[in-house]
């Protein structure tokens, strides 16, 4: 798990560093139209991956469960069944991609030029064929997660990110457009899926597709269905923003909305670094029947671990975000700053409390939570269309943020009911001191930054960020960290 966490943070560093360097280059080489198409194509992918039908997370859960119970035959029966299902899902995905190709003119034809419409349709073809291979291949990563083999699937990602950066840089230098970038991503993702498949075959004896199975398919499919509903919620949560921007305003608005959503998504990656590895721990907690107080203590510990870096990023972006966006992407994309800040602020509590979802998934109690979240987010996505038409992309983003806040409130009510979470103690222990420190340092930092009348540049921005980080670190250590957290930090520093 330590290796997996190390690779996760390395991947996070690479994704953000490469993204920060490469994105302005992509924007300027592609131009507003092609860059908007590139982001729109990227926003389509999560909707196609919904045809995974929740089997990825279901596989992680059941592999962890069978291993916890030391049931090797049950594990083989499950894997034989799920491999068959993936063959059917790949065929369904191809059919869905064909429908999207046919109806693309109805979705975007009103605001797109003929050449833009032709480009997005070609991208849909490439994405569909790629996902039909990748989605079945993702079962191997899910098996690794369920077994606790975190290192390999995360260790291969840095290679992919570096190769991607080199290939994209070369293609853009040669004058290629958005379709070429989509093809690069497709080839690399297929390569990762194949490599992970070979790794799993070496570590686990995979069953044949023709092998008879007595897996509890009704129970598995019921669980997978509600996981799929929850994944649909995640797809609607932010990616609908770019779809809506394209339907109501055109490729330029897609680019602005996409930059805001991209920065908000980067913020989410920091939380996912820890959250992606919690299922085996959650399965163990449920298996030993921890009482509500123990569950609350565990959620407090993990949520604080997630919140500390999140609060630092959120406060820093509130102070320096507008300057950063304008220097990084250009003044044309200045509207992306409030969109990104709204996403970060509204998403924070949900991200830091995601361990509750892992506990519910481990217990198999995801139905009601999936339905509630889907209603909140789907309603927000529909509302965002009308808000975008009346109030522009800021209205669209506000609607999506409100849906996230409502879903977060519903999540915590459900955690209290099903997990026995001591909500008052949880929120006080996790958020009170960290929130006070973050708001205070961000407010002081914002006032100081606004007083600087010099032309803003990268050197000045870097100096401001370093000063903010030092002040924030001292304030967090002095006020917000618990005695146990200070001891662990001192121990870690002494070891190094």
N, C-alpha and C positions, 0 to 999 in steps of 0.2 A: 504493500500500500504506500510506503514511503517512496519507493521507486516510481510508482504511478503518479503520486503527487508531484514529485520532482519533475517528471516528464511533462505533466500537465502545466506546471508553471513555466517550463521551458517553451512549451508550445504556445502558451499565452503570450510570453515575451516575444516570440517570433511572429505570431499572428499580428500583434499590435505594432511591433517595430516595422515589420514588412508592410503592413497596411498603412501605417503613417507615412512611410517613404514612398510606397508604390501608388497609393490612391491619387495624390495630386498629379503624378505622372500620367496615370490612366485618364483622369479627367481632362487634362490638357491635350493629350494625344487623340482621344476619342471625340472630344467636343460634347456639348450639351445633349445633342440628339442621340448619338451612339452610346454615350454613358447612361442616359436615361433608359435606353433599350437594354443595356447590360444589367442594370439594377432590376428592371422589370423581369427579365429572364430569371435572375436570381431569386426574385420573390415568388415565382411560379413553383420552384423546386419543392418548398415545404408542403405545398398542396398535393403534389404528386406523391410525396413520401407518406402521405396519409394512407395510401394503399398498402403500406406496411401492416395496416390493420392492428397496430399495437403489439405485433408479435416480437419486436425487438426488446422492449421493456418486459414483456411477458416472459420471454426466454431468460432474461437476466434473473427475474424473480424465481422461476421454476428451477433453473439450474442451481441457484443458491439454496433453494428449499430442499431439493433432492440431495445435494451435497451435505447440507446440515443434518439430514436424516440418514446419511450414508446409504442411500437407496440407488445403487448403480443400475439395476434393471429398470427402475422407474425413470431414471435419467435417459437411458438409451431409448426407451419407448417414447418419451416426450420428444427427443430430438428427431426420431424417425418420422413422427407425425408432423412436426413443424417444418421439416424440410420439404415434405409433400405440399404443405399449404403454400409455401413460398413459390413453388412452381406455378400454382394457380394465380397467386397474387401478381406475379410478373406478367401474366397474360392480361389480367385486368388492368394493369398499369398501361400497357400498350394501347388498350382500347380507350382508356381515359385520355391519353396523349393525342390519339387520333381525333377524338371529339373536340379537344381544345384547339387543335390545328384548324378544324373545320369552322369553328365558331369564333376564331380570333377576329375576323372583320366586324362581327356584331359587337364584340367587347371593346375594341379599340379603334375601329376604322374611322369613327367620327372625328377623332382628334389626331390621328396619325397620317402622315403622308404615305403614298403607295409604297415607296422604297422602305420606309420604316416598318410598315405592316409586313412586307415580304421578309425583312430581316428577322422580325420576332417570330414569324412562322417557321423559318429555318432553325432558329434557336430552340423552338419547342420540339422539333423533330430530334435534334441532338440530345436534348435533356431527357426526353422520353426514353430513347433507346438506352441512354446511360443509366437512368434510374431503374430500368427493367433488369439491369445486371447488378447494380449496387445494392438495391434493397434486399434481394436474397443474400447477397454477400455480407450485409450488415449483421446477419445472424451470428457470424463468427466473432465479431466484436462483442455482441451480447453474451455469447458463451464465455468469452474471456472475463467480462465484467462479473458474471455470476460465479465464476470459479475463483475470482480474486486475482487473476493474471492481468494486472493492470499495466505492467511495464511494456510488453511488446506492442500492443495496439497504440499506445501513446508514444512509445519510443520511435515508431516509424513515421509519425507525423512531422517532426522537424525536417526529415529528408524531403517529404512532400512539399512543405512550405518553401523550402529553399529552391527546389526544382521549379516550383510554380513561379516564384519571383523571377528566376533567370529566364524561363521560357516567355513569360509575359513581357519582360523588358525587351527581349530580342524581337518578339513579334510586333510590339508597338513601335520599336525603332525602325522596323521595315515597313511601317504604315498599315499594318493589319487592323481590322475593326473588331467589334464586339464578338462576332461569331467565332473568331479565332480564339479568343480568351475562354469562351464557353467550351470549346473543344479541348483546350489544355486542361481545364478543370476536370472534364469528363475522363480523359485518359489517365490522369493521376489518381482520381478516386477509384477507377476500376483497378488500377495497379495495386493500390492499398488493400482493396477488398480481396484480391487474389492472394497477396502476401499473407494477410491475416488468416485466410482459409488454410494455407499450407502450415502455418504455425499451429492452428487448432488441431489439424490432423496429426501433427507430431505429439501433441500433449494429451489429446483425448481420442479414444476410439469411436469414430463417428459411424452410425448405423447406415445401412443401405436404404435407398428409397423404396426398395421392394420388400424390406423387412416388415413382418407383421408387427402390429402395435396394439397394446392394450392401454394406452394412455387415456386419462379421463378427458376426452375431447370436449364434452359438453362444458365441463368446468373451465377448461383452458380457454375455449372460444368465448365463453361468457366474460371471463376476466380480460381477455384481449380486446373484446368489443369496447369495454368501458375505458381501457387504456387508450384505445384508438380515439374515443370521444375526447379524452383529455389532450391527446396530441393534436387533434383538430383545433382545440381551444388555443394551444400554443401557436399553431400556424396562423390563426385569425388574429392573434393578439397584436402583432406588429406588422407582419408581412402584408396584411390587407391594406395598410397605408399606401404602399407603392402602387398596388392594383387600383385603388380608389383614385389616387392622384392621376394615374394615366387615363382613367375613365372620365374624369371631370376637367382636367386641365391640360394634359399633353406631356411630352417627354421632359420638358424643362422642369415642370413641377415634380415629376417622378425623381429627377436627380436631386432636387432639394430635399424632398421627403426621404429619399434613400440615404442621403448623407446623415440626416438626423437619426434615422433608424439604425444605420450602420454604427454610429457612435454609441447609441443606446445599447445595441447588441454587444459591442465590445465590453461595455460595463457589465452586462450579464455574464460574459465569459468568465470573469473573475470569480463569481459565485459558483458557476458550473464546474470550476476546477476542483472544488471539494464535493459539490452535490452529486456529481456523476459517479462517485465511488462509495456512496452511502448504502446501497442496497444490501450487500452482505452483512454490514453492521446492523441494519434495520431488521433483517431476517433473524439474526442471532438474538436481538432484543425481544422480538415477538416470540421466538422459540422458547426462551427462558422465562417468558411471562413476567416481564418487569412491571412493577406497580406504577400507578400514575405519578407518584412523586419521583421515582427513578426516571421515568420517561421525560418528565419536565426538566429534571437536572441535565439529562443528556441533550435535550433540545436546546437548553440555555447554552451549554458548552459549545455545541456545534454552531448555533446561530451567531454567537459572539465571534467565533472563529471566522465566519463568513462576513459578518457586518464590519469588522474593523477595517479591512482593505476597501470595502464598498463605501463606507462613510468618508474615508480619505479621498477616494476618487470623486465622489459626489461633491464634497466641499470644494475640492480643487477645481472641478469643472465649473461650478457656480461662479468662482472668482475669475478664472482665466479662459473659460470656454469660448466666449464670443471672440476674443482676440485670437485664440488658437484656430477656430474655424475659418476666420477671414485670412489669416496667414497661410493656412494649410490648403484650403480648397478655393479661396478667392472670395471677394466681396459678393459675387453672384449667389453664393450659397450661405450668406449670412443668416437667412431665415432658418437654417438647419439648427442653429444653436438653441433657441427655445424649445424646438421639437425634441432634441436630444436630452435637454435638461428635464423636460416634463416626463419623458420615458424613464429616465434614471430615478427621479424622485418617486414616481408612482409605483415603480417596480421593486423598490428596495425591500420592503417588508415581505413581499412574496418570495423574493430570492433568498432572503436570510432564513425564512421558515420552511424551506423546501424539504428539510428532513422529515417533517410531518407527513408529506406526501409519500416519502419512502417507507415510513412506518405503516401507513394505510395500505400501500401496495403490497408490502410483505404480509399483512394480515388478510389481504384480498378484499378490503373494504373501500373500493374506489368508485362504485356506481353512483352514489348520491353526489359525491364531490365532483365527479366528472360532469354530471348533468348541470349542477349549479354553475360551475365555471363556464361550461359551454354556453349556457343561456346568457350569462353576463357578458362574455367576450363577443359572442355572435351578435347580440343586440348592439353592442358598441360598434362592431364593424358595419352593421347596417346604418346605424346613426351617423357614422363617420362619412358615409356617402353624401347624405343630405347636408351635414355640417360643412363638408368640403365645397359643395355647390354654393352655399350661402356665405360662408366665412373663410373660404380658402383653406390652404393646407394646415394652417394653425388650428382652425376649427376641427378638421379631420383628426389631428393629433390629440386635441383635447378630449374628443369623444373616446378615442382608444384608451387614453390614460384613465378616464373616469371608469371605463369598464374594468380595467385592471384593479383599481381601488376597490370597487364593489366585489370583485372576485376574491381579493385578499381578505376582506372582512368576512365573507362567507367561509373561506378556508379556515380561519381561526375559530369561528363558531363551531365548525364541524370537528376540528381537532379537540376542542373542549368536550364535545359530546362523545366522540368515539375513542379518543385516546386518554381521556381524563386529564387533559392538559390544564395545569393551573395557570390560566391565562394572565391574571393580574401579576403574579410573581414572575411569569415568563417575560412579559413586556417590560416590567420594571427592571429586571436584571439585565435584559439584553439591550434595551434602547435608551433608557433614561440618561445615564451619564455620557454615553457615546454621542447621543443626539445633542446634548447641551454643549459639549466640547466642539462638535462639528459646526453647529450653527454659530457659535461664538467666534471661532477662528475664521470661518468663511465670511462673516459680517465684517470683522476687522480687516481681513485680507481684501475684501471688495472695496472698502473705503480707501484703503492705502493704494490699491491698484488704480482706482479712479482718479486719485490725486496726481498720478504721474502723467504729466502733459507731454512727455517726449514721444516721438514717433515710435509706435510699437514694432518691435522686430523680434527675431528668434532669440537673440542673445538676452534681451531684456526679459522675454517670456521665460526662458530657462532660469534666469536668476530669480525671478519672482516665484517660480515653482519650487526651486530649492529652498528659498526662505520660508515659503508656506509649509513645505514638508517638515522642516526642522522644528518650526513652531508647533505644528500639529502633533509631531511625535512626542515632544516634551509635554504638551498638554494632555495627550492621551495617557502617557505613562504616569503622569502625576495624579490625574483625576479619575480616569475611566477604567484602567486595568485593575483587576482584582489581585489580591495578594498571591493567589496561586498562579495567575498569569504572569505576574512579575517574576516569581521564582522560576517558572519555566523559561522565561525569556533570558534571565540571568544565567541559568544553567546552559542554555543553548549557546549563548555568547562565550561562556567559559570553555565549552567544548571546542568551539572554533578557534 
